[in-house]
Amino acid sequence: MRRALNIAGMGRRAIGTLLLLATLSVVGVVVIQLLWLNQASHYHREQVALNKEQASQLEKQFNDRVVMALTDVTEQILTINKDSTDLYDAVKQVRPNYFAVTINDTLHPYLLEALLRKEFSRRHIAEDFEYGIYDCFTDSIVYGNYVSQDTLAGDTMPHSQLQKLDKDGHYFGVYFPTRRSTLWDEGGDVGWTWVFPVVVTLIVFAFFAYSVWVILRQKRLSEMKNDFIGNMTHELKTPISTIALSAEVISDPGILEEPDRLQEYARIIRSENERLRTQVERVLQLATLERDTIRMKREPVDMHQVAETAADSIRLPAQERGMRVDLRLEAMEPTVLGDRVHLTNAVFNLLDNAVKYGRPGTPIEIRTSRRGNELLLSVKDEGIGIRKEDQRHVFERFFRVHTGNVHDVKGFGLGLHYVHQIALSHGGGVSVHSEPGKGSVFTLSLPLNHHRP
């Protein structure tokens, strides 16, 4: 026993060390990712700022060349029209890629296009552009065209109607549709820098959390199995020892002269043999459920008869603890479709659980009722009750409610698990309502059989 405890202690220490190392590893990965992201983000911001500055300089140079070209075009138009008016500051950049030029009179579009092509070519402006001429008399853009630097495109390129500006006199506008202002690129793709590392970190964290959950679950299952093995060893060893001792006494020839004593030892052997058979039957029930080979008969079963049969089977152990079994069979339709043997075993397990954990001298109540299309069979005791944090585990295999320093409650932690499996296989369920120190109510719900022969 001491060696088993040492092994269990080593297991707990190993799991604690493993969780600590795993936690430190995940924290290290997260810290490294954050440092790398911070450095990458800083480098990206520097590159964006540098590229933005360079792009701004190139854009300013382009805008200056366009302004000078349009200024030359305006002067040539005034010369051709023999207009001596000095149009000071006639060229205005109204939007990043849109320029407007004030003129005194209407203008022939072919002349304007020829002048624009010549000046743009002279100043090495190789961008596609659109132009439009505004007539203040008609308050509209009277002509517009798309000029492509690709000679093969010709007049097939689409062009848009240039937007009118808030101007009183004549003007013509020039728009560069293929250029994009650097003001529109401030965001860059900095957001995508974070996506991949964040996704990887989340996957690592999810894997770590799942691994911790699996380890703790396996640890808990291992502890419950060890508890089960210990309980099973005790439960089987005690009746075997009692039977062996009684058989040795009976084998004494002198016992024949004491018939009362002989009868008492024979009773002890029968009682312990029945106890041993019951424990072996429960282990076999578990093995059947584990192999998933349990086969249910489908026949009409009167749950009132099942409750009475189970109550008769548990009455003697209940009387030994000064407890009585009260039947409150109030359901009007007690017939379900299922397996009579397994349903009887399920109800017996609920009653056996009530006897084990109920206080001596208190009653056990079996009640039936109807809820919609379901039959409800509840078993109520006035025992030690179950803590709320344990209630969601009571139907798990091997789980046993801790009873503190009280060690007179024997069992394998299989009874309620068996009840839960039988209820599910019949299309029903089982629930518990309990308060510590006041007792528990286990309710078995089964679908009613509405097609009785």
N, C-alpha and C positions, 0 to 999 in steps of 0.2 A: 504493500500500500504506500509506503514512504517513497519507494522508487517511482510509482505512478504519479504521485504528487510532484516529485522533482521533475519528471518529464513534462507534466502539465505546466509547471512553473517555467521551465525552459522554453516551452512553446509560446507562452504569453510574452516572455522577454524577447524571443526571436521576432514575434509579430510586432511588438512595440518598436524594436530596432528597425525592422523593415519599413514600417510606416514613417518613422522619423527620417530615415535615409531617403525614402521616396518623396516625402514632403520637402526636404532640403533640395532634392534634385529639381522638383517642379518649380520651387521658388527661384533656384539658380537660373533655370531656363527662362522664366518670366523676366527676371532682372536683366539677363543678357539681352533678351529681345527688346526690352525698354531702352537699354543703353544704345543698342544698335539702331533702333528706330529714331531715337533722339539725335544721334550723330548723322544718320541718313537724312533726317528732316532738316537739320541745320545745313548740311552740304547742299541739299536740294534748294533751300531758300536762297543760299548764296548764288547758286547757279542761275536760279530764276531771276534774281536781282541783276546779275551780270548780263544775262541774255536780254532782260527787259531794257536795261540801259543801252545795250548795243542796238536793239531793235528800235528804241526810241530815237537814237541818233540817225539811224538809216531812214526812219519815217520822216524825221524833220528835214533831212536832206532831200528826200523825194518831194515833200510838200513845198520846200523852197524852190526846187526846180520847176514844179508845176506853176507856182505863182509867177515866176519870172517868164515862163513860156506864155502864160495867159496875158501877162502884161505886154509882152511883145506883140501878141495877137491883137490886143486892143489898140495899140499904137498903129499897127498896120491898117486896121479897120478905119481909124480916124484919118489916116493918110489917104486911103482909097476914097473915102467919102468927102475928102477935102474939108474936114471938120477940125477947126483950130481949138476946139474946147479942150481944156486940160482936165481929164478925168482922174483926179487925184484919188489914190487908194480905191481904184475901181474893182480890184480883185479881192474877194472875201472868201475865206474858208468857213462855210456855214456848218459843215459836219466833217468828221474825220476824212471821208473820201468824196466829199461833195464841195465843189467850188462854184461860186456865182460871180459873173462879171457884168458890171453896169455899163450900158451903152445908151446913146442918145436917140437912136432911131431903129426901125426894123432892119433886119439883116438877112441876106440871102443865105440859106442853109448850106449850099454847095461851096460858097466862098468860105464860110466859117469852118466847114469840115476840112477843106484844103489847107487853110491856115493852121488849124490845130494839128493836122498830120505833119506838116512841115516843121513847126516849132517843137512838137514833141519828139520828132525824130532828131532834130538838131541838138536837143538837150538830153538825148538818150533815155527818153521815157517810153519804154516798150510795154506799157500796160494797155489792156483793152479799156475802152472808155465809152460812155454814152454822153450825148450832148442833146440839149433842147433849147429852143428859142422862145422866150416869153414875149407876147404882144400885149401891152397894157390897154390897147383899144378894145380888144376882145376878151381881155382878162383870161388868157389861156396859153398853154404851151402849143404853139402853132406847128412845131415840127420837132421831131426827135429821131435819133438813129443810134444804132450800136456799131461802133467801129472796132473791128478785131484786128490785132496785129498779125493774125494768121491769114495769110493771103488766100489760102484755099477755102476759108470759111465764107468769104464774100459777104453778101447781104442775107445769108441764111441764118445768121446768129440772131437769137431773140433779143428784144430790147424792151425795156419798161418805160412807161410814161413817167417822166421825172416829176417829182412833187413840186408844186408851186411854192414860192417863197413869199414872205411878207415884205414885198417891195412895191413901190409906186410906179417906177419907170420901167423902161425896157431893160432886159438883161438876158444873158444866155448862161446856162448851167452846164457843168461838166462833172460827170460821176464816174468813179473807177470801181466797178462792181467786183473785181477779182481781188482787190486789196482788203486787208483786214487790219484794223487798228490794234496795236499792242495793248491798248486799254481793255480790250475784250479778253485777253489771255492772262489775266492776273492770277487766276486760280491755279492754272497749270494742272498737272496730274499728281499733285502731292498726296491726294487722298488714296490713290492706288498704291502708294508706297507702303501704307499700313495694312492693306487688305491681306496679303499672303502671310506675313508674320502673325497677325492677329488670328487668322484661321488656324494656323499651325499650333499656336499657343492654346487656343480653345480645344483643339483636338487632343493635345497632350494633357490638358487639365481634365477633359472628359474621360480620357483613358485612365488617368490617375484616380479620379473619383470612382469610376466603375471598378477598378482593381481593388480599391479600399473596401468598397461595398461587398465584393465577392469574398475577399479575405475575411472580413468580419462575419459574413454570413456563414462561411465554411467553419470559422472558429466556433461560432455559436452552435452550429449543427454538430460539430465534433464534441463539444461539451455536453450537448443533450444526448448524443449517442453513448458517451462514457457514463453519463448518469443512468441511461437506460440499461447498459450492461451491468452496472453495479446493482441496480434495483432488481434486474432479472436474476442475477446470481443469488441475491439474498432471498428473493421470493421462491426460487426453485430449491435452494439449499435448505431452507427452513423446513418445508414439509417432508423433504427426503430424509433429513436427520430425524424428524419426529417419527416417520414411518419405520425407519431402521431401528430406532430405540424401542418402539412399541413391538415390532416383530421379534426383537431379542428377548423382550419380557415374555411374550406369548410362547416363545420356544422353550421356556423353562417348564419342565414337567410339573412342578409344584403349582403352577397357575391353575391347573385343572381343579384343585381343591378350593379355589376362590372364584366362583362363577361370576360374581358381580364385578370383580376386578378385571376378569377376562373380557366381559361384555364392554366395559369402559374402554379398554385398550382397542378392542375391535371397532368401537365407535370412533375413536381417535384416528385409527387408520383409514376408515371410510371418509371421515371429514377432511383429513389432510390429502387423501387421494383426490377427492372432489376439488379441493383448492388447487392442487397441482394440475388437474385436468383443465380447470378454468384458465389458469395462467398460460398453459400450453396452447389452448384454443385462441387466446388473444394474440399470441405470437404468430400463430398460423393465419389469423385474420390479417395481420400486418403483412405477412409474406404474400398472401393472396392479392392484397391491394398493391403491393410493390411490383408484382409481376403483371399487373393490369389484366389478370385473367378472371376477375370476378364476373360471374354471369348471373344476371337477375332473371328470375321468373316474372312473368307478367300475368297476374291473376288478381281478381278482386279480393281485397283484404280488409276485414273489419278492424279498424284501429282500436275500437273499444275492446274487442276480444284480445288484441295484441297487448293493450295496456293491462288488462286483467291478468293475462298469463305472465307478463313481466313482473307485475306486482306480487303475484304468488311466489315467483322465484326469488324475489329479494326480501320477502317478509321475514324469514328466519334471521338473516344477518341484521336486519333492521331491529328486530326484537332484542337481539343481543346487546344493542346499544340503547335500548329503551325508546326506540323510535317507532312510529306507526305510519302506515301508508294510506292516505285518504284519496279516494277516487271521486273526481268531479267530471263525469263524462257527460257533457251537455251538448255536444254537437249533434244536430239533427241528421246529418248525412255523414257517417263515419267511414265510408268505404273509399279506399284508394286502390289504384292499380299498381301492384308491385310484388316483391318477394317477401312472403310471410316470415321466413326464417331470419333474413337479414334485418327486416324491420323490427322483429322481436328483439334481436340482439342489440339494435340501436337504442330502443327504449330501455332495455335492461342496463345498458352502459350508462345512460342518463340517471337511472335510479341508483346504480352502484356508485356513481360519482356523488350523488346527493347523500348517500349513507356515509361515504368516506369523509366528506367535508362538512356534513351537518353536525350540529351540536347534539350530544346525547340528550334524549328526552324530548326532542322537538319533532313536529310532524313533517312528513313529506307529502306534497300534494301533486296529484296528476290531474290535469284539466284539459279538456278538449273543447274546441270552439271552431267556428267557421269565419273565414275572412275572404269574401269574394268567392273565387273558385278554388280556394285552398282550405285544407284541414289543418288546424293548429293543435299540436299536442305539446303542452308545457309541463315541465317538472320543476317544482319549487321546493327549495329547502331553506332552513333558517340557520345557515352555517357561518363559516368564517368570511365568506364573500371573496370577491376577486378585485384586485386593484385595476383601475382603468387602463393603465399602461400594459397590464397582462391580458386584458380581455381580447385584444386583437390577435393574441398568440395561442389561446387555449386550444384551438382546433388544429394546431400544427403538430406534426409527428414528433414524438418524444418530449414535447413540452409539458412541464409540470409546474404548477403554481408553487412558489416558495412559501413554506409554512413556518419560517423562522426556526425556533428551537424545538418545534413539535415534530417528532419523527415517527408518529404512530400511523401516518397515512402512507399506505403502500400502493405501488402501482408502477406502470411502465410509461405512462404518458401516451397511451395508444387509444384509450377508450373514446375520447371526444374526437380524435382524428378519424377513427372508424365511423362514428356517427356522421361526421361531416361528409365523408366520402359516400356513404350510403344515401344520405339526403340528396347529394348532387346527382348520383346515378339514377335517382327516382324523379329528377326534374324539380326538386325542392331545395330546401336549405335549412340551416340551423343557426340560431342567434342566441346571444346571452345578454341578460341585464342583471347587473350585480352591484351591490354596495358593500364595501368592507365592513364586517361586523354585523351585517343584517341579513346576509344570505344571497342566493342566486336563483335566477329563473332561466332555464334553458328551454327554448321553443323550437320544436321541429315542425316545419311547414312542408306539406305534401299536396300535390294537385289532386283534386277529387275525381273519382271515377263516375262520369255522368252516363256511361253506357253499360249499366249493369244488366246482366242477363235476367 
